[in-house]
Amino acid sequence: MARLAVRPGPLLAVGFSFVLAVELLRACTAHAQTPPDPVVLQQSQEVDRLFNWYYASVYGTGYYKIGEESVAVLRLPFARTLRQATDEQWGLRLTLPVTGAFANFDLREFDLGRVSTSGVSIVPGLEVVIPLSPAWTVKPLASLGLGRDFQHDSSAVIYSVGATTVYQEPIGDSVLSAVGAKLVYAGYQSGGTESDLAALSVGGDLGFPLKMEISGRQAVLGTQLIGTVYFNNLDFLMPGSPREKVSHEVEVALTLGARRPFEVLGIGFDRFGLGYRWGSDGLRGVRLVGSFPF
């Protein structure tokens, strides 16, 4: 995170974010489709239905578990800046995250043994970077891609549309800070299974500069807290039982980073750390953190 000289009122940023969230949510939920009624899965060939493609594609590198479902995820967030944002023009950024997931499902209740399935997804997207001030940025975004489960010969269409906003300003002379929000309408379609959701995330980030360097960059010890509310629930189809419905989740992370970001093979990051995530209906997860996600 960089120190910023211009300090517009944070209440204006919060107000704009709230209005943006309400209007986009109204548009999204007006077209949202109700997911199909819960079904009982009795064949191992249907194991791909247990896989929430959208959640796995955005979760990040790590591991999460809900009910009998556990998924390990490796996410490579490739991106390329097509046009740098300036005071005179908006910026454009192409995102191309590639995600590999490996899931284990215990289906012993149906004498089907332990089933493993792996999937890969590529979900290209475009972000428009709108700097409203040196401290405040808004980014409308959209993405559309595919997921593929090679073991069970199934596929999914994954989509999202939304916007993020972030406001960065130091606290005093030493503490770096940022607040951000994201509103998204997203989901996936896989065979006869369809799941969509609307979600609002809000988070805060604090950075404490250290008297040390990382590759010539001043080191920063950081912590971040992010909460997410799912307006029409995040669905996970479970073996032999109704859906697990997640209505909210919270993540806290501790990181070590630098003032100036790094870039390796088109992957940008300014910190490295661990985040712990928990949510309703028993959702738990641990993931690697490489940035403030707004």
Secondary structure by P-SEA (a helix, b strand, c coil): cccccccccaaaaaaaaaaaaaaaaaaaaaaccccccbbbbccccccccccaaaaaacccccccccccbbbbbbbbbcccccccccccbbbbbbbbbbbbbbbbbbcccccccbbbbbbbbbbbbbbbbbcccccbbbbbbcccccccccccbbbbbbccccbbbbbbbbcccccccccbbbbbbcccccccbbbbbcccccbbbbbbbccccccccbbbbbbbbbbbbbcccccccccccccccccccccccccccccbbbbcccccccccbbbbbbbcccccbbbbbccccc
